[in-house]
């Protein structure tokens, strides 16, 4: 695999300086200028496709095409013209927003959420769906009937949840004609058409389940004209999560199920997994269009799986029932798509940025097509992830530790480094060991990082994931505290400078840890949750019943919601906090942060509140990402009184006078 990191060593003489004050070449500008977020890779007709979200263009999501017919000189180009952006708002998190076939691209336009079609040679895009409160995802062409099959989220009924449907969109004529194929379930995803066009498989699930709780794999017979025939459930149900049903070139249906406690790959003709392994061949379906395996040919599956938090690649020989591990330096893989004995995927390693990779099945060789960063960074500044495990009340908890590291500095005598504990979002999700400059930004300045896969995280089996049932705000919080205390016991962190940060659900873990425990000295909440009752009453459909499993059914469990909401126990929060909030956030509305900030100001606790007018749930523009990093670093430097190599952005910290 090619690398975009430099192997040169620094020529600067090593010097001593306080932890946190080290000057680093890993700047906020480096994280945004020349950097993109890669997603949704595809492979078709000798060309690879993917989406690039570009902070330098205010988060515009662009479809890129790469001609791989000449492997030694792949050529990439933007398919859609500026300022157009591809992004679906289905389930708020989107995904599955485009498909390419027959010389055309079909995509969801971010600006109005309509589906457009456009010739790949750059003609003017034309809408094929009507205006209105409609969101679309999981686009798939039905070439037998010249139509598009996709998920529709219909929000036209006033004062009601959006209605989910599977629909077919006619590509002939101008009447925006749609045919409903399935409705009645609360959610649909992953429609997959059999090679002969006679059957349609798809996933459905119902409140209060999330897709990682219980999903149903449905199989629909299609009439000659494409109308829906008989439909039956063929897998899944209560206590079983199904992921990525997919047809093989031979016309057999495969899927991933966790019915044996681990997400393994199955064939509908056999109750046993293809490779029974205590590892996960899937990941929580937060967005549409996710893919962890594909078919190189009729008898070979190319796939990825995670074992103890680290992802690997493998090929499964269906004819011989064998599996082969593939040698690749990466440790985090996603978005696998296959065609004609080739595979394309997104992968990263401990020292290489996420990149689009091509695997040639005939030679077994890997090739890098594009990187998420065009800027070289000296890899000697990187702090590789170290797997750690620790115990809390008899349960084993996992995570990754990154020690502070900068080749130009060494620590002051007898000084222990400050530690920042990261809490990932979800809370159903996981962190990985792949290169992340948002981690290296801190380690190269003298901070230790502990990225915790707390109880409830994925990648460690269903039992580990289910630990958080009825225990959100309890076990996750205990785990992040235990992780920090473990590193203090190992002599790796200053007990007086333990910090915690997180976004979204991770932000709730931050606020709960700061409120209900005394482990941490300060924290940063990025669009985090302060009031669980508000979240239960005021959020989007996809997550509207999520907390039923994590906390308890609303409103029956209202007492528990209030007990676990940091805002109701603000008198127990007595350490500095900085809040970052997008004002267009529909998942966690700004009033949550504002209520917490007001309460802290009234109690004379040091607090800062940084807002971004045009951002939603998560920050996409370069200026927002830069401000969030620089503002947080300045916050810590002023709270703990260590110098910065250059001035911060000058944030306002209320009630700072009189603190350390």
C-alpha positions as CSV (number, residue, x, y, z in Angstrom):
1,X,0.0,0.0,0.0
2,X,1.3,3.4,-0.9
3,X,1.7,6.0,1.9
4,X,1.2,9.7,1.9
5,X,3.3,10.1,5.1
6,X,6.9,11.2,5.0
7,X,9.5,9.0,6.5
8,X,12.0,11.7,7.1
9,X,13.1,12.4,10.7
10,X,13.0,15.8,12.3
11,X,16.2,17.7,12.5
12,X,15.1,19.9,15.4
13,X,17.0,19.2,18.6
14,X,14.9,17.7,21.3
15,X,13.9,20.1,24.1
16,X,11.9,20.0,27.3
17,X,8.6,21.7,27.6
18,X,5.4,21.3,29.6
19,X,3.0,18.7,28.3
20,X,0.3,20.4,26.2
21,X,2.6,23.2,25.1
22,X,4.5,21.3,22.4
23,X,4.6,22.8,19.0
24,X,3.3,20.4,16.4
25,X,3.1,20.4,12.6
26,X,-0.3,18.7,12.9
27,X,-2.3,21.9,12.8
28,X,-6.0,22.5,12.3
29,X,-5.3,23.7,8.8
30,X,-3.6,20.4,8.1
31,X,-6.8,18.6,9.2
32,X,-8.9,20.6,6.7
33,X,-6.8,22.0,3.8
34,X,-6.2,19.2,1.4
35,X,-8.2,16.8,3.4
36,X,-11.5,15.2,2.6
37,X,-13.8,12.6,4.1
38,X,-14.3,9.5,2.0
39,X,-17.4,7.5,1.9
40,X,-19.7,5.2,-0.2
41,X,-17.2,3.6,-2.6
42,X,-18.6,1.8,-5.7
43,X,-17.2,-0.2,-8.7
44,X,-18.7,-0.5,-12.1
45,X,-17.5,-1.0,-15.7
46,X,-13.8,-0.5,-15.1
47,X,-14.4,2.6,-13.0
48,X,-14.4,3.3,-9.3
49,X,-16.7,5.9,-7.6
50,X,-16.8,7.4,-4.2
51,X,-18.0,10.5,-2.3
52,X,-15.6,13.2,-1.0
53,X,-16.9,15.6,1.7
54,X,-14.6,18.6,1.5
55,X,-14.2,20.9,4.5
56,X,-12.5,23.5,2.3
57,X,-15.8,23.7,0.3
58,X,-18.0,24.0,3.4
59,X,-18.5,20.3,3.5
60,X,-19.7,19.9,-0.1
61,X,-20.1,16.2,-0.9
62,X,-18.7,15.5,-4.4
63,X,-19.0,12.3,-6.5
64,X,-15.6,11.3,-7.9
65,X,-15.0,8.9,-10.8
66,X,-11.7,7.1,-11.3
67,X,-10.9,5.2,-14.5
68,X,-9.0,2.0,-13.4
69,X,-8.8,0.5,-16.9
70,X,-5.1,1.4,-16.8
71,X,-4.1,0.3,-13.3
72,X,-0.7,2.1,-13.5
73,X,-2.2,5.5,-14.2
74,X,-5.7,5.8,-12.6
75,X,-7.4,9.0,-13.6
76,X,-9.9,10.7,-11.3
77,X,-12.4,13.5,-12.0
78,X,-15.4,15.2,-10.3
79,X,-18.6,14.0,-11.8
80,X,-21.0,16.7,-10.5
81,X,-20.3,20.4,-11.0
82,X,-19.9,22.9,-8.2
83,X,-21.7,24.0,-6.1
84,X,-23.9,20.9,-6.3
85,X,-23.6,18.5,-3.3
86,X,-24.8,14.9,-2.8
87,X,-26.3,14.1,0.6
88,X,-29.4,12.4,1.8
89,X,-31.2,13.4,5.0
90,X,-33.0,10.1,5.4
91,X,-32.8,9.1,9.1
92,X,-30.9,12.5,9.4
93,X,-27.6,10.6,9.0
94,X,-28.2,9.8,5.3
95,X,-26.0,7.5,3.2
96,X,-26.8,5.5,0.1
97,X,-27.4,8.8,-1.8
98,X,-26.3,7.8,-5.3
99,X,-25.9,5.0,-7.8
100,X,-24.2,4.8,-11.2
101,X,-25.2,2.6,-14.1
102,X,-25.8,2.7,-17.8
103,X,-23.8,5.9,-18.3
104,X,-25.8,7.9,-15.8
105,X,-25.6,8.8,-12.2
106,X,-28.7,9.1,-10.0
107,X,-28.2,11.1,-6.8
108,X,-29.9,12.9,-4.0
109,X,-29.2,16.6,-4.2
110,X,-28.4,18.0,-0.7
111,X,-30.1,21.4,-1.4
112,X,-33.6,20.1,-2.0
113,X,-33.4,16.3,-1.3
114,X,-34.9,15.4,-4.7
115,X,-33.4,12.6,-6.8
116,X,-31.7,13.8,-10.0
117,X,-30.4,11.9,-13.0
118,X,-27.4,13.1,-15.0
119,X,-25.3,11.7,-17.8
120,X,-21.8,11.0,-16.8
121,X,-20.5,13.2,-19.6
122,X,-21.7,16.2,-17.6
123,X,-25.2,17.2,-18.9
124,X,-27.5,19.3,-16.8
125,X,-29.1,17.2,-13.9
126,X,-32.8,16.6,-14.2
127,X,-35.1,15.9,-11.2
128,X,-37.0,12.6,-11.2
129,X,-38.9,13.1,-7.9
130,X,-41.3,15.9,-6.9
131,X,-40.6,18.8,-4.6
132,X,-41.8,18.3,-1.0
133,X,-40.8,17.0,2.4
134,X,-39.3,13.7,1.0
135,X,-36.0,12.0,1.8
136,X,-34.6,9.2,-0.3
137,X,-31.8,6.6,0.3
138,X,-30.4,3.3,-0.8
139,X,-30.8,4.0,-4.5
140,X,-30.7,0.9,-6.8
141,X,-31.5,0.6,-10.5
142,X,-33.9,-2.0,-11.7
143,X,-32.5,-2.5,-15.3
144,X,-35.3,-4.9,-16.2
145,X,-37.9,-2.3,-15.9
146,X,-36.0,1.0,-16.3
147,X,-36.8,2.2,-12.8
148,X,-35.1,3.2,-9.6
149,X,-35.8,1.3,-6.3
150,X,-35.1,3.1,-3.1
151,X,-36.2,3.9,0.4
152,X,-38.6,6.9,0.8
153,X,-39.1,8.8,4.0
154,X,-42.3,10.8,3.5
155,X,-42.8,13.7,5.9
156,X,-45.8,15.3,4.3
157,X,-48.3,14.4,7.0
158,X,-48.5,17.3,9.5
159,X,-47.7,16.5,13.2
160,X,-46.8,12.9,12.5
161,X,-43.7,10.9,12.1
162,X,-42.4,10.5,8.5
163,X,-43.8,7.4,6.8
164,X,-41.2,4.9,5.5
165,X,-41.8,3.1,2.2
166,X,-40.0,1.1,-0.4
167,X,-40.8,2.6,-3.8
168,X,-40.0,2.2,-7.4
169,X,-39.5,5.4,-9.4
170,X,-40.3,5.3,-13.1
171,X,-37.4,6.7,-15.2
172,X,-39.6,7.3,-18.3
173,X,-41.9,10.2,-18.7
174,X,-42.0,13.4,-16.6
175,X,-44.9,12.7,-14.2
176,X,-42.6,11.6,-11.3
177,X,-44.5,8.4,-11.1
178,X,-43.8,6.2,-8.1
179,X,-45.0,2.7,-7.2
180,X,-45.1,1.6,-3.6
181,X,-43.5,-1.8,-3.1
182,X,-43.7,-2.1,0.7
183,X,-45.1,-0.1,3.5
184,X,-46.4,-0.6,7.0
185,X,-43.0,-1.2,8.9
186,X,-41.5,1.8,10.7
187,X,-38.2,1.5,8.8
188,X,-36.8,0.0,5.5
189,X,-33.3,-0.4,4.2
190,X,-31.0,-2.2,1.8
191,X,-33.3,-3.2,-1.1
192,X,-31.4,-5.7,-3.2
193,X,-32.7,-7.0,-6.5
194,X,-31.9,-10.6,-7.7
195,X,-29.9,-10.9,-10.9
196,X,-32.9,-12.1,-12.8
197,X,-35.1,-9.2,-11.5
198,X,-37.7,-11.6,-10.1
199,X,-37.1,-11.1,-6.4
200,X,-36.4,-8.2,-4.1
201,X,-34.9,-8.6,-0.7
202,X,-34.9,-5.9,1.9
203,X,-34.6,-5.2,5.6
204,X,-37.4,-3.8,7.8
205,X,-37.7,-3.1,11.5
206,X,-40.2,-1.6,13.9
207,X,-40.2,0.7,16.9
208,X,-38.7,0.5,19.5
209,X,-35.9,-1.5,17.9
210,X,-32.9,-0.1,16.2
211,X,-31.3,-2.0,13.3
212,X,-28.7,-3.5,15.6
213,X,-31.4,-4.8,18.0
214,X,-33.8,-6.6,15.7
215,X,-34.4,-6.6,11.9
216,X,-36.3,-8.8,9.5
217,X,-35.0,-10.0,6.2
218,X,-37.9,-10.0,3.8
219,X,-38.1,-11.6,0.4
220,X,-40.6,-10.2,-2.2
221,X,-41.7,-11.9,-5.4
222,X,-42.0,-9.3,-8.2
223,X,-44.5,-9.7,-11.0
224,X,-43.5,-9.3,-14.6
225,X,-44.5,-5.6,-14.6
226,X,-42.6,-5.1,-11.3
227,X,-45.5,-4.8,-8.9
228,X,-45.1,-6.4,-5.5
229,X,-46.2,-10.0,-5.2
230,X,-46.0,-12.3,-2.1
231,X,-43.7,-11.3,0.6
232,X,-42.3,-13.4,3.5
233,X,-39.8,-13.1,6.3
234,X,-36.8,-15.4,5.7
235,X,-34.5,-14.5,8.6
236,X,-34.3,-12.2,11.6
237,X,-36.9,-11.1,14.1
238,X,-36.8,-10.5,17.9
239,X,-33.3,-10.5,19.3
240,X,-31.6,-10.9,15.9
241,X,-29.9,-8.2,13.8
242,X,-29.6,-8.7,10.1
243,X,-27.1,-6.6,8.0
244,X,-26.5,-6.2,4.2
245,X,-28.6,-8.8,2.4
246,X,-26.9,-9.3,-1.0
247,X,-27.4,-11.6,-4.0
248,X,-24.5,-13.5,-5.4
249,X,-23.8,-13.6,-9.2
250,X,-25.3,-17.1,-9.1
251,X,-28.6,-15.8,-7.7
252,X,-28.2,-16.9,-4.1
253,X,-29.1,-14.6,-1.2
254,X,-26.5,-14.0,1.5
255,X,-26.7,-11.8,4.7
256,X,-25.0,-11.1,8.0
257,X,-26.7,-12.2,11.3
258,X,-25.7,-12.1,14.9
259,X,-27.9,-15.0,15.9
260,X,-24.8,-16.8,17.3
261,X,-23.8,-13.7,19.3
262,X,-21.4,-12.5,16.6
263,X,-22.3,-10.8,13.2
264,X,-21.3,-13.7,10.8
265,X,-22.1,-14.2,7.1
266,X,-24.8,-16.7,6.2
267,X,-26.4,-18.1,3.1
268,X,-30.2,-18.5,3.1
269,X,-29.8,-22.1,2.2
270,X,-27.9,-23.0,5.3
271,X,-28.4,-22.3,9.1
272,X,-24.6,-22.4,9.8
273,X,-22.4,-19.4,9.1
274,X,-20.0,-19.5,6.2
275,X,-17.1,-19.0,8.6
276,X,-18.1,-19.4,12.3
277,X,-15.9,-16.9,14.1
278,X,-16.0,-14.9,17.3
279,X,-15.6,-11.7,15.2
280,X,-17.9,-9.1,13.7
281,X,-18.5,-9.1,9.9
282,X,-20.8,-6.1,10.2
283,X,-21.1,-2.7,11.9
284,X,-24.1,-0.8,13.3
285,X,-26.3,0.5,10.5
286,X,-26.3,4.2,11.4
287,X,-26.4,5.2,7.7
288,X,-27.7,3.7,4.5
289,X,-25.5,2.0,1.9
290,X,-23.1,0.3,4.3
291,X,-21.2,-2.7,3.0
292,X,-18.7,-5.1,4.6
293,X,-18.5,-7.8,1.9
294,X,-19.0,-8.4,-1.8
295,X,-18.6,-11.1,-4.5
296,X,-15.4,-11.2,-6.6
297,X,-17.1,-13.9,-8.6
298,X,-19.7,-16.7,-8.2
299,X,-17.6,-18.5,-5.6
300,X,-15.5,-15.9,-3.8
301,X,-16.5,-13.4,-1.2
302,X,-14.2,-10.5,-0.3
303,X,-14.9,-9.2,3.2
304,X,-13.8,-7.4,6.3
305,X,-14.2,-8.3,9.9
306,X,-13.2,-6.9,13.3
307,X,-11.4,-9.0,15.9
308,X,-10.8,-7.4,19.2
309,X,-11.3,-3.9,17.8
310,X,-9.0,-4.2,14.7
311,X,-10.4,-4.8,11.2
312,X,-8.9,-7.4,8.8
313,X,-9.5,-8.5,5.2
314,X,-10.3,-12.0,4.0
315,X,-11.6,-14.0,1.1
316,X,-14.1,-16.8,1.5
317,X,-14.0,-19.7,-1.0
318,X,-17.7,-20.8,-1.2
319,X,-17.0,-23.9,-3.2
320,X,-14.4,-25.3,-0.9
321,X,-15.6,-23.8,2.3
322,X,-12.2,-22.2,3.0
323,X,-11.1,-18.7,4.2
324,X,-7.9,-16.9,3.5
325,X,-6.6,-13.9,5.5
326,X,-5.2,-11.1,3.2
327,X,-2.0,-9.3,4.1
328,X,-2.7,-5.6,4.3
329,X,-1.2,-3.0,6.8
330,X,-4.6,-1.5,7.4
331,X,-6.6,-1.8,10.6
332,X,-9.8,-0.1,9.7
333,X,-11.9,-1.0,6.6
334,X,-15.3,-0.1,5.2
335,X,-17.4,0.4,2.1
336,X,-16.5,-2.8,0.3
337,X,-17.8,-3.2,-3.3
338,X,-16.9,-5.9,-5.8
339,X,-17.2,-6.4,-9.5
340,X,-15.5,-8.7,-12.1
341,X,-12.9,-10.1,-9.7
342,X,-12.0,-6.7,-8.3
343,X,-12.9,-5.0,-5.1
344,X,-12.8,-1.3,-4.0
345,X,-12.9,-0.2,-0.4
346,X,-11.9,2.5,2.1
347,X,-9.0,1.6,4.4
348,X,-6.6,3.2,6.8
349,X,-3.7,2.1,9.0
350,X,-1.9,3.4,12.1
351,X,0.2,5.6,9.8
352,X,-1.8,6.0,6.6
353,X,-4.8,8.2,6.1
354,X,-8.1,6.7,5.0
355,X,-7.8,6.0,1.3
356,X,-9.7,4.4,-1.6
357,X,-8.0,1.1,-2.3
358,X,-8.4,-1.4,-5.2
359,X,-7.9,-5.1,-4.8
360,X,-7.2,-7.2,-7.9
361,X,-8.5,-10.7,-7.4
362,X,-6.5,-12.2,-10.2
363,X,-3.1,-11.1,-8.8
364,X,-4.0,-10.5,-5.1
365,X,-2.4,-7.1,-5.3
366,X,-3.6,-3.9,-3.6
367,X,-3.4,-0.4,-5.1
368,X,-4.2,3.0,-3.6
369,X,-6.4,5.1,-5.9
370,X,-6.9,8.2,-3.7
371,X,-6.1,9.4,-0.3
372,X,-8.2,11.5,2.1
373,X,-5.2,13.8,2.5
374,X,-3.0,15.4,-0.1
375,X,-0.6,16.8,2.4
376,X,2.4,14.8,3.6
377,X,2.9,14.5,7.3
378,X,6.1,13.2,8.9
379,X,5.0,9.8,10.4
380,X,7.5,10.3,13.2
381,X,5.0,12.7,14.8
382,X,2.3,9.9,14.9
383,X,1.5,8.0,18.1
384,X,0.2,4.6,17.1
385,X,-2.7,3.1,19.0
386,X,-2.0,0.6,21.7
387,X,-4.8,-1.9,22.6
388,X,-5.7,-1.8,26.3
389,X,-8.1,-3.7,28.4
390,X,-9.1,-3.0,32.0
391,X,-11.7,-4.2,34.4
392,X,-14.6,-2.5,36.1
393,X,-16.8,-4.4,38.6
394,X,-15.7,-7.7,37.0
395,X,-16.4,-6.8,33.4
396,X,-13.7,-6.4,30.9
397,X,-13.6,-3.1,28.9
398,X,-11.5,-2.3,25.8
399,X,-10.0,0.7,24.2
400,X,-7.0,2.3,22.5
401,X,-4.3,4.3,24.3
402,X,-2.1,6.8,22.5
403,X,0.8,8.1,24.5
404,X,2.0,11.7,24.0
405,X,4.6,11.8,21.4
406,X,6.6,14.5,19.5
407,X,10.2,13.8,18.3
408,X,11.2,17.4,19.1
409,X,10.3,17.3,22.8
410,X,10.7,15.4,26.0
411,X,8.7,15.9,29.2
412,X,9.8,17.9,32.2
413,X,11.2,15.9,35.1
414,X,8.6,14.2,37.2
415,X,5.7,15.7,35.2
416,X,2.9,13.3,34.2
417,X,1.0,14.1,31.0
418,X,-2.6,15.3,30.9
419,X,-5.0,12.7,29.6
420,X,-8.0,13.2,27.4
421,X,-10.5,10.4,27.4
422,X,-12.5,10.1,24.2
423,X,-16.1,8.9,24.3
424,X,-17.3,7.8,20.9
425,X,-20.8,8.7,19.6
426,X,-23.8,6.4,19.2
427,X,-23.6,5.2,21.9
428,X,-23.9,2.1,19.7
429,X,-20.7,2.4,17.7
430,X,-17.0,1.9,18.2
431,X,-13.7,3.6,17.8
432,X,-10.9,2.2,15.7
433,X,-7.1,2.1,15.6
434,X,-6.8,3.8,12.1
435,X,-4.9,7.0,11.7
436,X,-7.0,10.0,12.9
437,X,-5.4,13.4,12.9
438,X,-7.9,14.6,15.5
439,X,-6.1,12.2,17.9
440,X,-2.6,13.0,16.6
441,X,-3.4,16.7,17.0
442,X,-3.5,16.2,20.8
443,X,-0.7,13.6,21.2
444,X,1.8,15.6,19.3
445,X,1.1,18.5,21.7
446,X,1.8,16.4,24.8
447,X,-1.6,14.9,25.7
448,X,-2.2,11.2,26.2
449,X,-5.4,9.9,24.6
450,X,-7.6,7.0,25.8
451,X,-10.2,6.1,23.2
452,X,-12.7,3.9,25.0
453,X,-14.9,1.2,23.5
454,X,-17.1,1.3,26.6
455,X,-19.8,-1.3,27.4
456,X,-22.4,-1.2,24.6
457,X,-19.8,-0.7,21.8
458,X,-19.8,-2.9,18.8
459,X,-17.0,-5.2,17.6
460,X,-17.0,-7.5,20.7
461,X,-20.1,-9.5,20.2
462,X,-23.8,-9.1,20.9
463,X,-23.4,-9.7,24.7
464,X,-20.9,-6.8,24.9
465,X,-23.2,-4.6,22.8
466,X,-26.3,-5.5,25.0
467,X,-24.5,-4.5,28.2
468,X,-25.8,-1.0,27.8
469,X,-29.5,-2.0,27.7
470,X,-31.2,0.1,30.4
471,X,-27.7,1.2,31.5
472,X,-26.8,4.2,29.3
473,X,-25.5,6.9,31.6
474,X,-24.3,4.2,34.0
475,X,-21.9,1.6,32.5
476,X,-20.5,3.8,29.8
477,X,-19.8,6.5,32.4
478,X,-18.3,4.0,34.8
479,X,-16.1,2.6,32.0
480,X,-14.6,5.9,30.9
481,X,-13.8,6.8,34.5
482,X,-12.3,3.4,35.1
483,X,-10.1,3.8,32.0
484,X,-8.7,7.1,33.2
485,X,-8.1,5.7,36.7
486,X,-6.4,2.6,35.1
487,X,-3.9,4.8,33.3
488,X,-3.2,6.8,36.4
489,X,-2.4,3.5,38.2
490,X,0.0,2.6,35.4
491,X,1.8,5.9,35.9
492,X,0.7,7.2,32.4
493,X,-1.5,10.2,33.4
494,X,-1.6,13.1,35.8
495,X,-4.5,12.5,38.2
496,X,-5.0,16.2,38.5
497,X,-5.4,16.7,34.7
498,X,-7.8,14.1,33.6
499,X,-10.0,15.5,30.8
500,X,-12.9,14.0,28.8
501,X,-14.4,14.9,25.5
502,X,-17.0,13.5,23.1
503,X,-19.7,14.4,20.6
504,X,-23.4,13.6,20.4
505,X,-24.0,10.5,22.6
506,X,-20.3,10.7,23.6
507,X,-21.1,14.3,24.7
508,X,-23.7,12.9,27.0
509,X,-21.2,10.5,28.5
510,X,-18.9,13.5,29.0
511,X,-21.5,15.5,30.9
512,X,-22.7,12.5,32.9
513,X,-19.1,11.7,33.9
514,X,-18.4,15.3,35.0
515,X,-21.7,15.5,36.9
516,X,-22.0,12.1,38.6
517,X,-18.3,11.3,39.2
518,X,-15.2,13.2,40.4
519,X,-12.6,11.5,38.1
520,X,-12.2,14.4,35.6
521,X,-11.0,17.9,36.1
522,X,-12.5,19.4,32.9
523,X,-14.3,18.4,29.7
524,X,-15.5,19.3,26.3
525,X,-19.0,18.5,25.0
526,X,-19.4,18.6,21.2
527,X,-23.2,18.8,20.4
528,X,-23.7,16.6,23.5
529,X,-26.9,15.7,25.4
530,X,-27.6,17.3,28.7
531,X,-31.3,16.4,29.2
532,X,-32.4,12.9,28.3
533,X,-36.1,13.9,28.7
534,X,-35.7,16.5,26.0
535,X,-34.1,14.0,23.7
536,X,-36.9,11.5,24.3
537,X,-39.5,14.1,23.4
538,X,-37.7,16.1,20.7
539,X,-35.7,14.1,18.2
540,X,-36.0,12.6,14.7
541,X,-37.9,9.4,13.9
542,X,-34.9,7.1,13.5
543,X,-33.8,7.6,17.2
544,X,-37.2,8.5,18.7
545,X,-37.5,5.2,20.5
546,X,-33.7,4.5,20.8
547,X,-33.7,5.4,24.5
548,X,-36.5,2.8,25.2
549,X,-33.8,0.2,25.2
550,X,-30.9,2.3,26.6
551,X,-32.8,4.0,29.5
552,X,-36.4,2.7,29.5
553,X,-39.7,3.3,27.8
554,X,-40.9,6.9,27.7
555,X,-42.8,8.2,29.6
556,X,-43.1,5.2,31.9
557,X,-39.4,5.5,32.9
558,X,-39.5,9.3,33.2
559,X,-38.1,9.1,36.7
560,X,-34.9,7.3,35.4
561,X,-34.6,9.9,32.6
562,X,-34.6,12.7,35.1
563,X,-32.2,10.9,37.4
564,X,-29.6,10.4,34.6
565,X,-29.9,13.9,33.1
566,X,-26.9,16.0,34.1
567,X,-29.0,19.2,33.8
568,X,-31.1,18.1,36.7
569,X,-28.1,17.7,38.9
570,X,-26.1,20.7,37.9
571,X,-25.2,21.4,41.5
572,X,-22.9,18.3,41.3
573,X,-21.0,19.6,38.3
574,X,-18.2,21.7,39.7
575,X,-15.5,21.7,37.0
576,X,-14.9,23.7,33.8
577,X,-16.7,22.7,30.6
578,X,-16.5,23.9,27.0
579,X,-19.5,23.4,24.7
580,X,-19.5,23.3,20.9
581,X,-22.9,23.4,19.1
582,X,-24.2,23.6,15.6
583,X,-27.3,25.9,15.5
584,X,-29.0,23.8,12.7
585,X,-28.7,20.5,14.7
586,X,-31.9,18.6,14.5
587,X,-30.6,15.5,16.4
588,X,-29.5,17.3,19.5
589,X,-31.1,20.8,19.4
590,X,-29.1,23.8,20.7
591,X,-31.4,24.4,23.7
592,X,-29.7,21.4,25.4
593,X,-26.3,23.0,25.4
594,X,-27.7,26.5,26.2
595,X,-29.6,25.2,29.3
596,X,-26.4,23.7,30.6
597,X,-24.3,26.7,29.8
598,X,-26.7,29.1,31.6
599,X,-26.8,26.8,34.7
600,X,-23.0,26.7,34.9
601,X,-22.7,30.5,34.5
602,X,-25.2,31.0,37.3
603,X,-23.2,28.7,39.5
604,X,-20.0,30.5,38.6
605,X,-18.3,27.5,37.1
606,X,-15.9,28.3,34.3
607,X,-17.7,27.6,31.0
608,X,-17.3,28.5,27.3
609,X,-19.9,28.2,24.6
610,X,-18.9,28.1,20.9
611,X,-21.7,28.1,18.3
612,X,-21.7,27.6,14.5
613,X,-24.6,29.1,12.7
614,X,-24.7,26.9,9.6
615,X,-23.7,23.5,11.1
616,X,-25.9,20.6,12.1
617,X,-25.1,17.5,14.0
618,X,-21.3,17.3,13.4
619,X,-19.1,20.0,11.9
620,X,-18.2,19.9,8.2
621,X,-16.7,23.2,7.2
622,X,-13.0,23.9,7.6
623,X,-13.6,27.0,9.8
624,X,-15.8,25.1,12.2
625,X,-13.4,22.2,12.6
626,X,-10.5,24.6,13.1
627,X,-12.3,26.6,15.7
628,X,-13.4,23.5,17.6
629,X,-9.8,22.2,17.9
630,X,-8.1,25.5,18.6
631,X,-10.8,26.6,21.0
632,X,-10.6,23.4,23.0
633,X,-6.8,23.6,23.3
634,X,-7.0,27.2,24.4
635,X,-9.6,26.3,27.0
636,X,-7.4,23.7,28.5
637,X,-4.3,25.9,28.5
638,X,-6.1,28.7,30.3
639,X,-7.7,26.3,32.8
640,X,-4.5,24.5,33.6
641,X,-2.1,27.4,33.0
642,X,0.3,25.9,30.5
643,X,1.7,28.0,27.7
644,X,0.7,27.6,24.0
645,X,3.4,27.9,21.2
646,X,1.1,30.4,19.5
647,X,-2.0,32.3,20.6
648,X,-5.4,30.7,20.5
649,X,-8.5,32.1,18.9
650,X,-9.3,34.2,21.9
651,X,-12.4,32.4,23.2
652,X,-14.6,33.8,26.0
653,X,-14.5,31.7,29.2
654,X,-17.0,32.9,31.7
655,X,-16.2,32.7,35.4
656,X,-12.6,31.9,34.8
657,X,-11.2,34.3,37.4
658,X,-10.1,32.5,40.5
659,X,-9.6,29.1,38.9
660,X,-6.2,27.4,38.5
